[in-house]
């Protein structure tokens, strides 16, 4: 399988290996510090599942420096031990600060004087001569990591001074279409007693073009409600083309969904641009053959002449509006039970993808918890790439015990 809905985060540790002398002249066995202090602290975080590794534990082909830099960028957490004032450690820390907003936790032994450039960053102190104090230090490390992951805190001085900077690795398209559901725990017992099915927040992996059996597809649209042209690379163009009536050669003979959107705008006496966050329903056209009953067009981006498109200020309003609409009497004839959202606003440099995704999924979770009588049972978010999947998993995990995963809640589509 390409994907795994159960996420394990990674903590990469930057530190010396073996016995080294710290800046105060003490000999420290840093392998003991890694095994006795850092690794138990990191893997003891209860709110997140984190695998703690050093560069010497990454067993795969390739150049060591290449593996190290990739790990520094991709790890959700980095712990750096500054005790020896080692140039390699500071170089790797600089790479981390340049490539990632956080979470980066700094530790040191004794009263080592920290260089000026990182002096304003909190550094956790540990005493290698007092093993009895290591448990307290471990708890401090866990707290730093937990708060950083929970709050998506930016601790890189580079990103604090250059907040619009964006660095991302290559995203790999997921080829397997897989539905993965997480059941809402706060409603589980109540719905069970009432003999009603549970509510689920979930992830759909792969290309939307291959997804079947979800009642509503949400289309991230601009406030002018102008669907993308047929051959553009976007969800709007995919929905427009696949929903159209086509001849034997694939040429569009009736622009079903775009025409329906224009007709719905006229019916509702709406003129462009519409209010940000507004959601307009239309037919699904030829997509009904895939089990799609409705298309919801959400005004998620604003077009500006000469500037392109930018996300609306509060994208989570699109989530709430779409779920309100799906639960309304207006839509009740369609018997809607499931809906899928794209990761709106996560491809821009202005917004942190992790924070936006958590906001979107959080809005869906709050709706489901607050509206147990809604006919909507399953809310999915589309993860087109491995990057999308990881930030969705990351967001899911941040909700803690409000959601629970069962292996049987993974369904693969061929």
C-alpha positions in Angstrom: 0.0 0.0 0.0 1.1 3.6 -0.7 -0.6 4.9 2.4 -1.1 4.3 6.0 -3.7 6.2 7.9 -2.0 5.8 11.2 0.7 8.5 11.5 4.0 8.2 13.3 5.9 11.5 13.6 9.6 11.7 13.5 12.1 13.4 15.8 15.6 13.9 14.4 18.3 14.4 16.9 21.3 16.7 16.2 24.1 15.9 18.6 27.7 14.6 19.0 28.3 10.8 19.0 30.2 8.9 21.7 32.4 10.5 24.3 33.1 14.2 23.8 34.3 17.1 26.0 31.6 19.7 26.5 32.4 23.5 26.5 33.0 23.3 30.3 35.6 20.6 29.9 33.6 17.7 31.1 33.7 14.4 29.3 30.2 13.3 28.4 29.1 10.0 26.7 26.5 11.5 24.3 25.3 8.0 23.4 24.2 7.6 27.0 22.5 11.1 26.8 20.7 10.0 23.6 19.5 6.6 25.0 18.9 7.7 28.6 17.6 11.2 28.2 16.5 12.3 24.7 15.0 9.2 23.2 12.8 8.3 26.3 11.7 11.9 26.5 10.7 12.1 22.9 9.0 8.7 22.6 7.3 9.3 26.0 5.1 12.1 24.5 1.6 10.8 25.0 -0.4 13.1 22.8 1.6 12.2 19.6 3.3 9.1 18.4 6.9 10.0 17.8 9.8 7.9 16.6 13.2 9.3 17.7 16.2 8.8 15.4 19.8 10.0 14.9 21.6 10.0 11.6 23.5 6.9 12.4 20.1 5.0 12.8 18.9 5.8 9.3 19.7 2.7 7.4 19.1 3.4 3.7 21.3 3.8 0.7 22.6 7.3 -0.2 25.0 9.9 0.8 25.0 10.6 4.6 24.8 14.4 4.2 21.9 14.0 1.8 20.0 11.8 4.2 20.8 14.1 7.1 19.5 17.3 5.3 16.4 15.5 4.2 15.7 14.3 7.7 16.3 17.7 9.2 13.7 19.2 6.8 11.1 16.5 7.0 11.1 15.7 10.7 8.2 17.2 12.6 10.5 17.6 15.6 14.2 18.2 16.0 16.2 18.1 19.2 19.7 19.7 19.1 22.3 19.3 21.9 24.5 22.3 22.0 26.7 21.2 24.8 30.0 20.9 22.9 29.4 24.1 20.8 30.2 21.7 17.9 30.3 23.5 14.5 28.6 20.6 12.8 25.7 20.8 15.3 25.3 24.5 14.7 25.5 24.1 11.0 22.7 21.5 11.1 20.7 23.7 13.4 21.0 26.5 10.9 19.8 24.2 8.2 16.8 23.3 10.4 16.0 26.9 11.1 16.2 27.7 7.4 14.0 24.8 6.2 11.4 24.5 8.9 9.3 26.8 11.1 9.4 24.3 14.1 9.3 22.4 16.3 13.1 22.6 17.2 14.0 22.0 20.9 17.5 23.0 22.1 19.2 21.4 25.1 22.6 21.8 26.7 24.6 20.5 29.7 25.9 22.7 32.5 26.3 26.4 32.1 27.6 26.3 28.5 27.5 29.8 27.1 25.3 30.0 24.1 26.5 32.0 21.0 24.8 35.3 20.4 22.8 34.2 17.3 20.8 31.7 19.3 21.0 33.3 22.7 17.3 34.5 22.6 16.0 31.0 22.1 15.0 28.9 25.1 17.5 26.1 25.8 16.7 23.3 28.2 19.4 22.6 30.8 20.4 19.1 31.8 23.0 17.8 34.3 24.7 14.6 33.0 26.2 14.0 36.4 22.8 13.8 38.2 20.8 11.0 36.7 18.1 11.6 39.3 17.3 14.9 37.6 16.9 13.4 34.1 13.3 12.5 34.6 12.4 16.1 35.3 14.4 17.2 32.2 12.5 14.6 30.2 9.2 16.0 31.3 10.4 19.5 30.2 11.4 18.2 26.8 8.0 16.5 26.4 6.2 19.7 27.3 8.2 21.7 24.8 7.5 19.2 22.0 3.8 18.8 22.9 3.1 22.5 23.0 5.0 23.1 19.8 3.1 20.4 17.9 -0.2 21.3 19.3 0.1 25.0 18.6 2.1 24.8 15.4 4.5 27.2 17.0 7.1 28.9 14.9 10.4 28.8 16.8 12.8 29.4 13.9 14.3 32.9 14.1 14.5 32.8 10.3 10.7 32.5 9.9 10.0 34.9 12.7 11.8 37.6 10.8 10.7 36.4 7.3 7.1 35.2 8.1 6.1 34.8 4.4 9.0 32.5 3.6 7.9 29.1 2.3 10.2 26.1 1.8 8.6 22.7 0.9 10.0 19.5 -0.4 8.8 17.6 -3.5 5.3 16.2 -3.1 4.6 12.7 -4.5 1.2 12.0 -5.9 -0.6 9.1 -4.2 -1.7 6.5 -6.7 -3.9 4.5 -4.3 -7.4 5.7 -3.6 -8.1 4.9 0.0 -10.8 6.0 2.4 -9.7 6.1 6.1 -12.2 7.0 8.8 -11.8 8.1 12.4 -14.9 7.8 14.6 -16.1 10.7 16.8 -15.8 9.5 20.4 -17.9 12.1 22.1 -21.0 11.0 20.2 -20.3 7.3 20.0 -22.3 6.1 23.0 -25.2 8.4 22.5 -25.7 7.4 18.9 -25.2 3.7 19.8 -28.0 3.9 22.5 -30.2 5.6 19.9 -29.4 2.8 17.4 -28.0 5.3 14.9 -24.8 5.0 12.9 -21.7 6.7 14.1 -20.1 9.9 12.8 -16.7 9.9 11.1 -14.0 12.4 10.1 -11.8 10.9 7.4 -9.2 11.2 4.7 -9.4 10.1 1.1 -6.1 9.6 -0.7 -5.2 9.9 -4.3 -6.7 11.7 -7.3 -10.3 12.8 -6.9 -10.9 11.7 -10.5 -10.8 8.1 -9.2 -13.0 8.6 -6.1 -16.4 6.9 -5.9 -19.2 6.6 -3.5 -19.1 10.0 -1.8 -22.4 12.0 -2.1 -21.1 15.5 -2.2 -17.9 16.9 -3.8 -16.9 20.4 -2.7 -15.3 22.5 -5.3 -12.9 25.3 -4.2 -14.1 28.1 -6.4 -13.4 31.8 -6.7 -15.8 34.5 -5.5 -16.8 35.2 -9.2 -17.9 31.6 -9.4 -16.1 31.1 -12.7 -15.1 27.4 -13.0 -11.6 26.6 -14.4 -11.2 25.8 -18.0 -11.4 22.1 -19.0 -7.7 21.4 -19.4 -6.4 23.3 -16.4 -4.9 21.2 -13.6 -7.4 21.9 -10.8 -10.3 20.3 -9.0 -12.6 22.9 -10.6 -11.6 21.8 -14.1 -11.8 18.1 -13.3 -15.4 18.5 -11.9 -16.4 20.7 -14.9 -15.0 18.2 -17.5 -16.1 15.0 -15.8 -19.6 16.4 -15.1 -20.1 17.5 -18.7 -21.8 15.6 -21.4 -19.2 14.5 -24.0 -19.2 12.9 -27.4 -17.4 9.7 -28.3 -14.1 11.5 -28.9 -14.3 13.2 -25.4 -15.2 16.6 -26.6 -17.7 18.5 -24.4 -21.1 19.0 -26.0 -22.9 20.2 -22.9 -21.2 22.1 -20.1 -23.6 20.7 -17.5 -22.1 21.8 -14.2 -20.9 25.3 -15.3 -24.3 26.0 -16.9 -26.0 24.8 -13.7 -23.8 27.1 -11.6 -24.7 30.1 -13.8 -28.4 29.2 -13.6 -28.2 28.8 -9.8 -26.6 32.2 -9.5 -29.4 33.8 -11.5 -32.1 31.9 -9.6 -30.7 33.2 -6.3 -30.3 36.8 -7.6 -26.6 36.6 -7.0 -24.1 38.8 -8.9 -20.3 38.4 -8.9 -18.4 38.6 -6.8 -20.3 36.7 -4.2 -19.6 36.8 -0.5 -16.4 35.0 0.6 -17.4 31.6 2.1 -20.7 31.3 0.3 -21.5 27.8 -0.9 -23.8 27.2 -4.0 -25.1 23.7 -4.8 -25.5 22.3 -8.3 -26.2 19.0 -10.0 -23.3 16.6 -10.4 -24.0 16.1 -14.1 -22.3 12.9 -15.4 -20.5 12.4 -12.1 -23.7 10.8 -10.9 -22.3 7.6 -12.4 -19.7 7.6 -9.6 -22.2 8.0 -6.9 -21.8 11.8 -6.7 -25.2 13.4 -6.0 -24.3 17.1 -5.6 -21.5 19.5 -6.3 -21.0 22.4 -3.8 -19.2 25.4 -5.1 -17.4 27.2 -2.2 -16.2 30.8 -2.6 -12.7 30.0 -1.2 -10.4 32.3 -3.1 -10.6 36.0 -4.2 -9.3 37.0 -7.6 -7.4 40.3 -8.0 -6.5 41.8 -11.3 -2.8 41.3 -11.9 -2.4 39.5 -8.6 -4.0 36.1 -9.3 -6.0 34.3 -6.5 -5.6 34.5 -2.7 -7.5 32.4 -0.1 -10.3 34.2 1.7 -9.4 35.2 5.3 -11.3 32.5 7.1 -11.5 29.3 5.0 -13.2 27.3 7.7 -16.4 29.2 7.0 -16.6 27.2 3.7 -16.6 24.0 5.7 -19.3 25.2 8.0 -21.4 26.6 5.2 -21.2 23.4 3.1 -22.1 21.2 6.1 -25.0 23.5 7.0 -26.2 23.3 3.4 -25.9 19.5 3.3 -28.0 19.3 6.5 -30.7 21.7 5.3 -34.2 21.0 4.2 -33.3 22.3 0.8 -31.0 19.4 0.2 -33.0 16.7 2.1 -34.4 15.2 -1.2 -30.9 14.0 -2.1 -30.4 11.9 1.0 -26.8 13.1 1.6 -24.7 11.1 4.0 -21.1 11.9 3.0 -19.0 14.8 1.7 -15.4 15.4 0.6 -13.5 18.6 0.8 -10.2 19.6 -0.9 -7.5 21.1 1.2 -8.4 24.6 0.4 -5.7 27.3 0.9 -2.8 24.9 1.6 -0.8 25.5 -1.6 0.0 29.2 -0.9 3.1 30.7 0.7 1.0 33.0 2.8 -0.5 30.3 4.9 1.0 27.5 6.8 -0.5 24.3 5.4 -0.5 22.5 8.7 -2.4 25.3 10.5 -4.9 25.7 7.6 -5.6 22.0 7.5 -6.1 21.7 11.2 -8.5 24.7 11.0 -10.5 23.1 8.2 -10.7 19.7 9.8 -11.4 21.3 13.2 -14.4 23.1 11.7 -15.7 19.8 10.4 -15.2 18.1 13.7 -16.9 20.8 15.6 -19.9 20.7 13.2 -20.3 16.9 13.6 -20.0 17.0 17.3 -22.4 19.9 17.6 -25.0 18.6 15.1 -25.6 14.9 15.9 -29.0 15.0 14.1 -27.3 16.1 10.8 -27.8 13.5 8.1 -24.1 13.8 7.2 -22.3 10.8 8.7 -18.9 11.1 7.0 -16.7 14.1 6.3 -13.6 13.4 4.2 -10.7 15.6 3.2 -8.8 14.8 0.0 -5.0 14.0 0.3 -3.7 14.1 -3.3 0.0 13.8 -2.4 2.1 12.3 0.4 2.5 15.9 1.7 -1.3 16.3 1.9 -1.6 13.0 3.6 0.9 13.8 6.2 -0.6 17.2 7.2 -4.1 15.6 7.3 -2.7 12.8 9.6 -0.9 15.5 11.6 -4.2 17.5 12.1 -6.2 14.3 13.0 -3.6 13.4 15.6 -3.8 16.8 17.2 -7.4 16.2 18.1 -6.3 13.5 20.5 -9.0 11.2 21.9 -11.9 13.0 20.2 -11.3 10.6 17.3 -10.5 6.9 17.2 -9.2 4.8 14.3 -10.0 1.2 13.7 -8.2 -0.8 11.0 -11.5 -1.9 9.5 -12.2 1.7 8.7 -9.8 1.7 5.8 -11.4 1.0 2.5 -9.3 0.8 -0.7 -10.8 1.4 -4.1 -9.5 -0.3 -7.2 
